[in-house]
Amino acid sequence: MKVTVFDYGSGNVHSAVRALAQAGADVSLTSDPGEAMSAAGLVVPGVGAFDTVVKRLRALRGDRFIERRLACGLPVLGICVGLQVLFEASEEHGSREPGLNQFPGTVTKLPSEIVPHMGWSTVETAPGSKLFAGIENERFYFVHSYGVQTDPAQDADDHFAPPAISWASHGGRFVAAIEQGPLSAVQFHPEKSGEAGLRLLRNWLSTLKG
């Protein structure tokens, strides 16, 4: 199954490439929009500040072909800040930076005296989740100081089935994963989450069509 990891200059993408290959994908790393559009699955990683990630994505037209893929029912998986940029906006660094607006909600600082949230945490998985099938009680590796703390399902468009939301906690609840049709995203790093992370990637790969 052909999977492309979109390389737009955000963090160490090679660990995601290695994990996807280990999970069974025929994986490539590219910044070419045409290749990203044609793959059976597209992975959008993200490390660092929200505003930097979203600006780099837009500079390479990532927002446009993500929108086109979703309109065509082609799967997209966001990882870490790759989840956050799918929401309306972020308040990181005291300003409001617009996101890709695929989901309602704003990224805000976690309400904990200890940030970043760094380490292993359990996830309260959504009923019927495809990503977490068979790994509902596992722990995953997080590294972040910001997250979406409101429920995207409450403000979802009534014309579509509401997204499946999985949660984790660090000072308060935040969105650990979201799934809606061809679009999925996780706040944690599956590529750093051992066998549970590989199983999640295999679950996602199993939803792809050749």
C-alpha positions in Angstrom: 0.0 0.0 0.0 1.6 3.3 -1.1 1.8 5.9 1.6 3.5 9.3 1.5 4.8 11.2 4.4 4.6 14.9 3.5 8.0 16.6 4.1 7.5 20.3 4.5 10.4 21.0 6.9 8.7 20.1 10.2 10.8 18.1 12.6 12.2 14.6 12.3 10.0 12.9 9.7 12.3 10.0 9.2 11.1 8.2 12.4 7.5 8.3 11.0 8.8 6.9 7.7 10.6 4.0 9.5 7.6 3.2 11.6 5.2 3.1 8.6 7.6 0.8 6.8 7.8 -1.4 9.8 4.0 -1.5 9.9 3.9 -2.8 6.4 3.5 0.3 4.2 5.3 1.1 0.9 6.3 4.5 2.1 8.0 7.5 0.6 9.0 10.9 1.8 8.1 13.8 -0.5 7.4 17.5 -0.7 5.8 17.1 -4.1 2.1 17.9 -4.1 1.4 15.6 -7.0 2.9 12.6 -5.3 1.2 13.5 -2.0 -2.2 13.7 -3.8 -1.8 10.4 -5.6 -0.8 8.2 -2.7 -3.3 5.8 -1.1 -2.6 7.4 2.3 -1.0 10.7 3.3 0.7 11.3 6.6 1.1 14.9 7.8 3.5 15.0 10.8 4.2 18.1 12.8 6.8 19.1 15.4 7.3 22.6 16.9 5.2 25.7 17.0 1.7 25.7 15.5 2.3 28.9 13.5 5.5 27.7 11.9 4.0 24.3 10.9 0.8 25.8 9.4 2.8 28.5 7.4 5.1 25.9 6.0 2.2 23.7 5.0 0.5 26.6 3.2 3.7 27.6 1.5 3.8 24.2 -0.2 0.0 24.2 -0.9 -0.5 21.5 1.7 -3.8 23.0 2.8 -5.1 22.8 -0.8 -4.2 19.2 -1.5 -5.3 18.0 1.9 -8.7 19.5 1.1 -8.7 17.9 -2.3 -7.8 14.5 -0.9 -10.6 14.6 1.7 -13.1 15.7 -1.0 -12.1 12.6 -3.0 -12.3 10.4 0.1 -8.6 9.8 0.2 -7.2 9.1 3.7 -5.1 11.6 5.6 -3.4 11.0 9.0 -2.1 13.9 11.1 0.4 13.4 13.9 1.1 15.7 16.9 1.0 19.3 15.5 -0.3 17.6 12.4 -3.5 17.1 14.5 -3.5 20.6 15.9 -3.3 22.4 12.5 -6.5 20.7 11.4 -8.5 22.8 13.8 -9.8 26.4 13.5 -6.9 28.2 15.3 -4.3 28.1 17.9 -3.6 30.6 20.8 0.0 29.5 21.1 2.5 32.3 22.0 -0.4 34.7 22.9 -1.6 35.2 19.3 -4.4 33.6 17.3 -3.1 31.8 14.3 -5.7 30.3 11.9 -5.5 26.6 11.2 -6.9 24.5 8.3 -10.4 24.5 9.8 -11.3 20.9 9.2 -12.6 20.6 12.7 -14.1 23.1 15.1 -12.0 24.1 18.1 -9.0 26.1 19.2 -5.6 24.8 20.4 -4.9 26.2 23.9 -2.2 25.7 26.6 -2.7 22.6 28.8 -3.9 23.6 32.3 -1.0 22.0 34.1 1.9 23.4 36.2 4.1 20.9 34.4 4.5 21.5 30.6 5.3 20.1 28.2 3.2 16.9 28.7 6.0 14.5 28.0 5.8 10.8 28.4 3.4 7.9 28.3 -0.3 8.3 28.9 -3.4 6.1 28.5 -6.1 7.1 26.0 -9.8 7.0 26.6 -10.8 5.7 23.2 -13.9 6.5 21.3 -16.5 3.7 21.0 -16.0 1.9 17.7 -12.7 3.6 17.0 -10.9 2.1 14.0 -7.5 3.5 14.9 -7.6 1.9 18.4 -9.1 -1.4 17.5 -7.5 -4.0 19.7 -5.4 -1.5 21.6 -8.0 0.3 23.6 -6.2 0.1 26.9 -2.6 0.9 25.8 -0.4 3.8 26.5 1.1 6.2 23.9 3.9 8.7 23.9 3.1 12.4 24.1 5.3 15.5 23.8 3.2 18.8 23.7 2.2 21.8 25.7 -0.9 22.7 23.8 -4.0 20.8 22.8 -7.7 21.0 21.9 -9.7 20.9 25.2 -13.2 21.4 23.9 -15.3 18.7 22.3 -15.3 19.0 18.5 -18.3 16.8 18.2 -20.5 19.4 20.0 -20.0 21.9 17.1 -19.7 19.5 14.2 -21.7 20.1 11.0 -25.1 18.4 11.3 -24.8 17.3 7.7 -22.0 14.8 8.6 -21.6 12.0 11.1 -19.9 13.5 14.2 -16.2 12.7 14.6 -15.1 9.9 16.9 -13.1 11.6 19.7 -10.5 9.9 21.9 -9.3 11.7 25.0 -6.2 11.9 27.3 -5.5 14.0 30.4 -2.7 16.3 31.6 -4.1 18.8 34.1 -7.4 18.4 32.2 -8.8 16.5 29.2 -7.6 17.1 25.7 -8.3 15.5 22.3 -5.8 12.6 21.9 -7.2 11.5 18.6 -10.0 12.3 16.2 -11.5 10.3 13.3 -14.1 11.4 10.7 -14.4 9.7 7.4 -11.0 9.8 5.5 -9.5 12.2 8.1 -7.8 10.9 11.2 -5.3 12.5 13.5 -3.5 11.8 16.8 -1.9 14.2 19.3 0.7 11.6 20.4 3.6 10.0 18.4 2.7 6.5 17.2 6.2 6.2 15.8 7.6 6.6 19.3 4.9 4.4 21.0 6.4 1.0 20.6 4.2 -1.9 19.6 0.9 -0.1 20.4 2.0 2.7 18.0 2.8 0.2 15.3 -0.6 -1.5 15.8 -2.3 1.8 15.4 -0.5 2.5 12.2 -1.4 -1.0 10.9 -5.0 -0.2 11.8 -4.9 3.0 9.8 -3.2 1.2 6.9 -5.9 -1.4 6.9 -8.5 1.3 6.0 -6.6 2.3 2.8 -7.6 1.3 -0.6 -5.1 0.5 -3.3 
